[in-house]
Amino acid sequence: MKSYSIAASLLCLLLVSFQNQAQDGLADEQVSLNKVDSTQMDLKHMIRTDERHRPYNPPESLNDGILVGNLTSIAVDSSGIEQLRYRIGKGDYGYIDSLLVSYNGKLVVEDYWGDGTIDKPHFVFSITKNILSNAIGKAIELGLISSVNDPIIKYFPELSEKNLSSGVDTIRIHDLLTMRSGLNIKGVDIPLDTINENNHVEHYFTMTRPVIPGQYFKYQGADPDILNHILYNVSGLTLEEFTEQHYFKPLGIDNVRWEQSACGLTKASSGLHLTSRDMMKIGLVTMSKGDYRGYQVLNRMWVEEATSAKTTNGNYGYYWWTEDFRVSGDRVKTISGRGARGQFIFMMPELELVVVVTSSNDNKTRRAPFTFVPELILPAFIR
């Protein structure tokens, strides 16, 4: 009996570990009533060349709003970063395309490998959700959405409540932003070519199993899909149009590409392509609570709320993760945006540090930054 109990406990731990990995924001795209993106990376074409012996060159000033500095002039021990650059070039961490580090508001490390280039937008997968989160915050700031506590059916008056599955009428915007809507359409099979702007939300609301919102964290595409429609209904703009006008334009972000949802709107769960420098801008403006070089792009209170933990599953906010790093036993407050195949924006506010990583990695190496950021980058900036 004792050995059976131990085996059962080990099995339980393995299942919990597997579930947590599946809901860490890094697994391949979790679609619901939507299509898997056509640009999912095929690793078979990736070629790793030996780039171990690349000398350090400070980032170039491009007059794009990014301030630059020199790693060698800021009195830090950069040996760990040099080791990291060597090991990335060697291929120890899989197919990493770019590594950018900003310290005290200045970009001090900028390297590209493989297919990565300074002006090539990279598919960022679920970091798209971070953009959606900030867009919802802007919509609230503009008075287009009343509150995160609003029931979501308020924004779909055309739908008859009597046809909705049990519990749908109790879902709040807050539940969508924290992946706790309770929507569950597992097993529902609808041809994607029959989904359009008018029936997409209705399918979710009428075909889900009974809903108990706020009870369980479930990382899925359904919740951002619904938020995407709410944003469109209140603004008359797609996420692409709304973001360009209210968010990206003040940051000078214009070299972007968006994928389309099955319903015809901009894909909000995982459809954005950004350059690494523009990912850095997102990190800088978020870490500074919406301020970008003296201009308040996003509402300060919203950014604070969005980047504060709301769930116990990996410390999740409004599509932002708040899972801290540890360095020599000390906790380093960390906020991050994450995407499948190893896309990251790490923000360490107490260190005035932002790290951007883009990759074309598989499941074995997608979590590599969780090892090398605390081991090889952070020690250089901890006083």
C-alpha positions in Angstrom: 0.0 0.0 0.0 2.9 2.3 0.9 4.6 1.9 -2.5 1.2 2.4 -4.2 0.7 5.6 -2.4 4.2 6.9 -3.3 3.6 5.9 -7.0 0.2 7.7 -7.0 1.8 10.8 -5.5 4.6 10.8 -8.1 2.0 10.4 -10.9 0.0 13.3 -9.5 3.1 15.5 -9.4 3.9 14.6 -13.0 0.4 15.5 -14.1 0.5 18.8 -12.3 3.9 19.6 -13.8 2.7 18.7 -17.3 -0.4 20.9 -16.8 1.6 23.8 -15.6 4.0 23.5 -18.6 1.0 23.3 -20.9 -0.3 26.6 -19.4 2.9 28.6 -19.2 2.2 30.7 -22.3 4.9 28.8 -24.3 3.1 25.8 -25.7 2.1 25.8 -29.4 -0.9 28.0 -30.1 -4.1 27.1 -28.1 -6.9 27.8 -30.6 -10.5 27.3 -29.9 -12.9 28.4 -32.7 -10.1 29.8 -34.8 -7.3 28.7 -37.1 -3.7 27.9 -36.3 -1.6 30.6 -37.7 -0.2 30.0 -41.2 3.2 31.1 -40.2 3.8 28.5 -37.6 7.6 27.9 -37.8 8.9 24.9 -39.5 12.2 24.1 -37.7 13.3 21.8 -40.4 14.6 24.7 -42.6 16.6 26.3 -39.8 20.3 26.1 -40.3 22.6 26.7 -37.4 25.9 28.3 -38.4 28.8 28.6 -35.9 28.7 32.2 -34.6 30.6 31.8 -31.4 33.4 34.3 -31.9 31.4 37.4 -32.7 32.9 40.5 -31.1 30.6 42.8 -29.1 29.4 45.9 -30.9 27.3 48.5 -29.2 23.8 49.0 -30.7 23.4 51.6 -33.4 21.4 54.7 -33.0 18.7 54.7 -35.7 16.6 57.7 -34.6 13.7 55.3 -34.0 13.0 56.4 -30.4 15.4 53.8 -28.9 18.2 55.3 -26.9 21.5 53.4 -27.1 24.5 52.9 -24.8 27.6 50.8 -24.5 27.8 47.8 -22.3 31.5 48.4 -21.6 30.9 51.9 -20.3 28.3 51.2 -17.6 30.7 49.6 -15.1 29.1 46.1 -15.0 30.8 42.7 -15.1 29.7 41.6 -18.6 31.5 38.3 -18.6 28.2 36.4 -18.2 26.7 38.2 -21.1 29.7 37.5 -23.2 29.4 33.8 -22.3 25.8 33.9 -23.2 26.4 35.4 -26.6 29.1 32.8 -27.2 26.7 29.9 -26.2 23.8 31.3 -28.3 26.2 31.4 -31.3 27.2 27.9 -30.6 23.6 26.7 -30.5 23.5 25.7 -26.9 20.0 27.2 -26.5 18.5 26.1 -29.8 17.6 28.6 -32.5 17.6 32.0 -30.9 17.1 34.8 -33.4 17.7 37.9 -31.3 18.8 39.1 -27.8 18.3 42.7 -26.7 19.1 44.2 -23.3 18.1 47.6 -22.2 19.6 49.1 -18.9 18.5 52.4 -17.4 16.5 53.2 -20.6 19.3 52.6 -23.0 19.8 49.6 -25.3 23.2 48.1 -24.5 23.0 44.7 -26.1 21.6 43.9 -29.6 22.5 40.7 -31.4 20.8 38.7 -34.2 21.5 35.2 -35.3 20.1 32.9 -38.0 17.1 34.4 -39.7 16.9 37.4 -37.3 17.6 40.9 -38.5 17.1 44.4 -37.1 14.3 45.3 -39.4 12.5 41.9 -39.8 9.3 41.5 -37.9 9.2 38.2 -35.9 6.1 36.2 -35.2 5.6 36.8 -31.5 2.7 34.4 -30.9 1.0 35.1 -27.5 2.8 38.4 -26.9 -0.1 39.5 -29.2 -2.3 39.0 -26.1 -0.2 41.6 -24.2 -1.0 44.1 -27.0 -4.7 43.2 -26.7 -4.6 43.8 -22.9 -3.1 47.2 -23.3 -5.7 48.0 -26.0 -8.5 47.1 -23.7 -6.9 49.4 -21.1 -6.9 52.2 -23.6 -10.6 51.5 -24.5 -11.5 51.9 -20.8 -9.4 55.1 -20.6 -11.4 56.5 -23.6 -14.7 55.6 -22.0 -15.5 52.9 -24.7 -15.7 50.2 -22.0 -17.1 51.0 -18.6 -15.2 48.6 -16.4 -13.5 45.2 -16.3 -16.3 44.1 -14.0 -18.9 44.5 -16.8 -20.7 41.3 -17.8 -19.5 40.6 -21.3 -23.1 40.1 -22.7 -23.5 43.8 -22.2 -21.4 44.3 -25.3 -23.4 41.8 -27.4 -27.0 43.1 -27.3 -27.9 41.3 -30.5 -27.6 37.9 -28.8 -30.6 36.5 -27.0 -29.8 35.5 -23.4 -32.3 32.6 -23.5 -30.1 30.8 -26.1 -26.9 31.1 -24.1 -25.3 28.2 -22.3 -25.7 28.2 -18.5 -23.4 30.7 -16.8 -22.3 32.7 -19.8 -24.3 35.7 -18.6 -22.1 35.8 -15.5 -18.7 36.1 -17.3 -17.0 39.5 -16.8 -14.3 41.2 -18.8 -12.0 40.6 -15.9 -12.6 36.8 -16.3 -11.5 37.0 -20.0 -8.4 39.0 -19.1 -7.3 36.4 -16.6 -8.1 33.3 -18.6 -10.8 32.3 -16.2 -14.0 32.7 -18.3 -14.9 29.0 -17.8 -15.7 28.7 -21.6 -15.1 25.1 -22.7 -15.9 24.0 -26.2 -13.8 20.9 -26.2 -15.2 18.5 -28.7 -17.1 21.1 -30.7 -16.4 20.8 -34.4 -17.4 23.7 -36.6 -15.9 24.1 -40.1 -13.7 27.3 -40.0 -15.0 28.5 -43.3 -18.5 28.8 -41.8 -17.3 31.2 -39.1 -17.7 34.9 -39.6 -17.8 38.1 -37.7 -21.5 37.8 -36.9 -21.6 34.2 -35.6 -18.2 33.7 -34.0 -19.1 34.9 -30.5 -22.5 33.2 -30.7 -20.8 29.8 -31.3 -18.8 30.3 -28.2 -21.7 31.3 -26.1 -24.2 28.7 -27.2 -21.9 25.7 -27.6 -19.8 25.9 -24.5 -20.3 23.5 -21.6 -22.0 25.1 -18.6 -19.8 27.9 -17.3 -18.6 28.8 -13.8 -16.4 31.9 -14.4 -13.5 32.8 -12.1 -13.0 29.3 -10.8 -10.3 27.8 -12.9 -7.4 29.1 -15.0 -7.5 27.7 -18.5 -5.0 29.1 -21.0 -6.9 29.2 -24.3 -7.7 31.3 -27.4 -11.4 31.7 -26.6 -11.0 34.5 -24.0 -8.9 36.9 -26.2 -11.2 36.0 -29.1 -14.2 37.3 -27.2 -12.3 40.4 -26.0 -11.3 41.1 -29.6 -15.0 41.3 -30.6 -15.8 43.6 -27.6 -13.1 46.0 -28.7 -14.4 46.0 -32.3 -18.0 46.5 -31.1 -17.2 49.5 -28.9 -14.7 51.2 -31.2 -15.7 50.1 -34.8 -12.0 49.4 -35.3 -10.2 46.1 -35.6 -7.4 45.4 -33.1 -4.9 46.3 -35.8 -6.6 49.7 -36.5 -7.2 50.5 -32.9 -3.6 49.6 -31.8 -2.0 51.5 -34.7 -4.0 54.7 -33.8 -3.9 54.6 -30.0 -0.8 52.6 -29.1 1.8 52.0 -31.8 1.8 55.4 -33.4 2.9 57.2 -30.3 5.7 54.7 -29.9 6.8 55.0 -33.5 6.0 51.3 -34.3 5.0 50.9 -37.9 6.9 47.9 -39.2 4.3 45.3 -38.2 2.2 42.5 -39.7 -1.0 41.0 -38.5 -2.7 37.7 -39.2 -6.4 37.4 -39.7 -8.8 35.5 -37.5 -11.2 32.8 -38.9 -14.0 35.4 -38.4 -12.2 38.0 -40.5 -11.1 40.3 -37.7 -7.5 40.8 -36.7 -6.3 37.8 -34.8 -5.9 38.8 -31.2 -4.7 35.6 -29.5 -1.6 35.0 -31.6 -1.3 36.9 -34.8 1.3 39.8 -34.5 4.7 40.2 -36.1 7.1 42.7 -34.4 10.7 43.6 -34.8 12.8 43.0 -31.7 13.4 46.7 -31.2 9.6 47.3 -31.2 9.2 44.5 -28.7 11.8 46.4 -26.6 9.6 49.6 -26.8 6.6 47.6 -25.5 8.8 46.4 -22.6 10.0 49.9 -21.9 6.6 51.6 -21.9 5.1 48.8 -19.8 7.9 48.9 -17.2 7.5 52.7 -16.9 3.8 52.3 -16.3 2.7 53.6 -19.6 5.1 56.5 -19.9 7.3 56.7 -23.0 9.9 59.5 -23.1 7.6 61.8 -21.2 4.4 61.0 -23.0 1.7 58.9 -21.2 0.8 56.4 -23.9 -1.1 54.1 -21.5 -3.0 54.8 -18.4 -0.7 54.4 -15.4 -3.3 52.7 -13.2 -4.2 50.3 -16.0 -0.6 49.1 -16.5 -0.2 48.6 -12.7 -3.4 46.6 -12.6 -2.6 44.6 -15.7 0.9 43.6 -14.5 -0.3 42.6 -11.0 -0.9 38.9 -10.2 -4.6 38.0 -10.4 -4.4 34.2 -10.3 -2.3 31.6 -8.5 -1.4 29.8 -11.7 2.0 31.1 -12.6 1.1 34.6 -11.2 -0.9 35.8 -14.1 -2.3 39.3 -14.6 -4.2 40.7 -17.5 -2.3 38.5 -20.1 1.0 39.5 -18.4 3.0 37.0 -16.3 4.5 38.0 -13.0 6.8 35.1 -12.3 9.9 36.4 -10.5 13.5 35.3 -11.1 15.8 34.2 -8.3 19.5 35.1 -8.3 21.7 33.7 -5.5 18.6 33.2 -3.4 17.3 36.8 -3.9 14.0 37.4 -5.6 14.1 39.7 -8.6 10.6 41.1 -9.4 9.9 40.2 -13.0 7.0 40.9 -15.4 7.0 39.1 -18.8 5.2 38.7 -22.0 5.6 35.3 -23.5 4.9 33.6 -26.8 5.3 30.0 -28.2 8.6 28.9 -29.5 10.6 31.1 -27.1 9.4 34.7 -27.6 9.9 36.9 -24.5 9.8 40.4 -23.1 11.2 40.4 -19.6 11.0 43.5 -17.4 12.8 43.8 -14.1 11.6 47.3 -12.8 13.8 47.4 -9.7 16.9 47.0 -12.0 15.6 49.2 -14.8 16.3 46.3 -17.0 14.4 44.9 -20.1 15.4 41.8 -21.9 14.0 40.7 -25.3 14.5 37.3 -26.7 13.1 35.9 -30.0 13.5 32.3 -31.0 12.5 29.6 -33.4 12.7 26.8 -30.8 10.9 23.6 -30.2 9.5 22.3 -26.9 12.9 21.2 -25.6 14.5 24.6 -25.7 11.7 27.1 -25.6 12.2 27.7 -21.8 16.0 28.3 -22.1 15.7 32.0 -21.2 14.4 31.0 -17.7 17.8 29.6 -17.2 20.2 32.0 -18.9 18.5 35.3 -17.9 19.0 34.8 -14.1 22.3 33.0 -14.5 24.1 35.0 -17.1 22.4 38.4 -17.5 21.0 39.5 -14.2 24.2 39.2 -12.1 25.8 41.9 -14.3 23.2 44.4 -13.1 22.6 43.5 -9.5 24.6 45.8 -7.2 
